[in-house]
């Protein structure tokens, strides 16, 4: 820890961890805070995650993805003791900052991140219009080209006209199953 006295102010800091160990680091750190009695200096540990919609086996799934893989946020007052507790948690490679001095994250950034994490349901962003030509990239009609005829923004569905047996046939698809040509 640097020898200069840091202001005794509560701030958010970013920890760098081994990728894939973010949840383990958060859990270990919370246990260390409790067992070492650091609740008055280390207040909060967060692995920032957001919900995303993915398609797997033709079914829509809402998955939680880490916003910043390899990083954990910690709200703390930096002292020699608190720095040591956090820095020596297994799988923590260090604080994000200059040398050994942690640099706090701005309150605006933390607010934006909390808003992003707080979104209950992921929003559908359908970026096609009626009449657009699209390629189907998933499902039974994969590799067919078609034209968008309807859009149901609320359900995240689109109706696409594909040419089958010499005639236009409407098929309802999830918007994640198409790509604009």
C-alpha positions in Angstrom: 0.0 0.0 0.0 1.3 3.5 -0.8 2.6 5.4 2.2 0.7 8.6 1.5 -2.5 9.1 3.6 -5.6 8.7 1.4 -8.7 10.6 2.3 -11.1 8.6 4.5 -13.9 8.7 1.9 -16.3 6.0 0.9 -16.0 5.3 -2.9 -16.5 2.6 -5.4 -13.3 0.9 -6.8 -12.8 -1.7 -9.5 -11.0 -4.9 -8.8 -9.3 -7.0 -11.5 -9.9 -10.7 -11.1 -9.1 -13.8 -13.1 -11.8 -14.1 -15.7 -14.5 -16.6 -14.7 -13.8 -16.1 -11.0 -15.8 -12.9 -10.5 -18.6 -14.6 -8.5 -16.1 -16.6 -6.4 -14.1 -13.4 -5.6 -17.3 -11.6 -4.5 -18.3 -14.5 -2.3 -14.8 -14.8 -0.8 -14.5 -11.1 -0.2 -17.8 -10.9 1.5 -16.7 -13.8 3.8 -13.4 -12.1 4.5 -15.1 -8.8 5.3 -17.3 -10.6 7.9 -14.6 -12.8 9.4 -12.0 -10.0 9.6 -14.6 -7.4 10.9 -14.2 -5.0 8.1 -17.9 -4.0 7.7 -17.0 -0.4 8.8 -14.6 0.0 5.9 -15.8 -2.3 3.1 -19.5 -1.9 2.4 -20.5 -3.5 -0.8 -19.3 -6.0 -3.4 -20.9 -6.3 -6.8 -20.4 -8.4 -10.0 -22.1 -6.2 -12.6 -24.6 -8.3 -14.7 -27.4 -7.6 -17.1 -30.1 -9.7 -18.6 -30.0 -10.5 -22.3 -32.2 -12.5 -24.6 -30.6 -15.4 -26.4 -32.0 -18.2 -28.6 -30.9 -21.7 -27.8 -32.5 -24.7 -29.6 -35.0 -22.5 -31.2 -36.3 -21.3 -27.7 -35.9 -17.8 -26.3 -34.0 -17.7 -23.0 -33.2 -14.8 -20.8 -29.6 -15.1 -19.6 -27.6 -13.0 -17.2 -24.3 -11.9 -18.6 -21.4 -10.1 -16.9 -21.2 -6.5 -18.1 -17.4 -6.4 -17.4 -15.9 -9.9 -17.4 -12.9 -10.1 -15.2 -13.9 -7.2 -12.9 -15.7 -6.8 -9.6 -16.8 -3.5 -8.0 -16.2 -2.9 -4.3 -17.5 0.1 -2.2 -15.0 0.9 0.5 -12.9 3.4 2.4 -9.3 2.7 1.4 -7.0 2.2 4.5 -3.9 0.1 4.8 -6.1 -2.6 6.4 -9.0 -2.6 3.9 -6.6 -2.4 1.0 -4.8 -5.5 2.3 -8.0 -7.5 2.9 -9.3 -6.8 -0.6 -5.9 -7.2 -2.4 -5.2 -10.5 -0.7 -8.5 -12.1 -1.6 -7.9 -15.3 -3.7 -8.1 -14.7 -7.5 -7.9 -10.8 -7.1 -5.1 -9.6 -9.3 -5.3 -6.0 -8.2 -7.1 -2.7 -8.1 -7.7 -0.8 -11.3 -5.6 2.4 -10.8 -2.1 3.8 -11.0 0.5 1.4 -9.5 -0.9 0.3 -6.1 -3.1 3.3 -5.6 -6.8 2.4 -6.4 -8.6 5.1 -8.4 -12.3 5.6 -7.5 -15.1 5.2 -10.1 -17.1 8.4 -10.6 -20.6 8.4 -8.9 -22.2 9.0 -12.4 -20.6 5.9 -13.8 -21.9 3.9 -10.8 -25.4 5.3 -11.2 -25.4 4.4 -15.0 -24.2 0.9 -14.2 -26.8 0.4 -11.5 -29.5 1.5 -13.9 -28.2 -0.9 -16.5 -28.2 -3.7 -14.0 -31.6 -2.8 -12.6 -33.5 -3.4 -15.9 -36.0 -6.1 -15.0 -36.8 -7.4 -18.5 -34.5 -7.0 -21.5 -35.9 -4.7 -24.2 -36.4 -6.0 -27.7 -34.5 -3.9 -30.2 -36.0 -4.8 -33.6 -33.9 -3.1 -36.2 -35.9 -3.9 -39.3 -38.8 -2.3 -41.0 -41.7 -3.7 -43.0 -40.5 -4.4 -46.5 -36.8 -5.0 -45.5 -35.1 -8.0 -47.0 -33.7 -10.4 -44.4 -31.9 -13.7 -44.2 -33.1 -16.3 -41.7 -30.2 -17.4 -39.5 -31.8 -19.9 -37.2 -34.6 -22.4 -37.0 -36.2 -24.7 -39.6 -36.1 -22.0 -42.4 -32.4 -21.2 -41.8 -30.7 -19.8 -44.9 -34.0 -18.7 -46.6 -34.2 -15.1 -47.7 -37.5 -13.2 -47.2 -39.2 -9.9 -46.8 -40.6 -8.5 -43.5 -44.4 -8.2 -43.7 -45.3 -7.6 -40.0 -43.5 -6.6 -36.8 -44.8 -7.3 -33.3 -42.4 -5.2 -31.2 -44.0 -6.2 -27.9 -43.5 -10.0 -28.4 -40.2 -9.6 -30.3 -41.7 -11.4 -33.3 -41.6 -10.7 -37.0 -43.6 -12.1 -39.9 -41.4 -12.8 -43.0 -42.6 -13.8 -46.4 -40.4 -16.6 -47.9 -40.7 -18.1 -51.3 -41.7 -21.7 -50.9 -43.0 -23.9 -53.8 -43.3 -20.8 -56.0 -45.4 -18.7 -53.7 -44.9 -16.3 -50.8 -45.5 -18.0 -47.5 -45.7 -16.0 -44.3 -43.6 -17.5 -41.3 -43.5 -16.0 -37.8 -40.0 -15.8 -36.4 -38.3 -14.4 -33.4 -36.4 -11.3 -34.3 -33.2 -13.0 -33.2 -33.6 -15.5 -36.0 -33.2 -13.0 -38.8 -30.5 -10.7 -40.1 -31.0 -7.7 -42.3 -29.5 -8.1 -45.8 
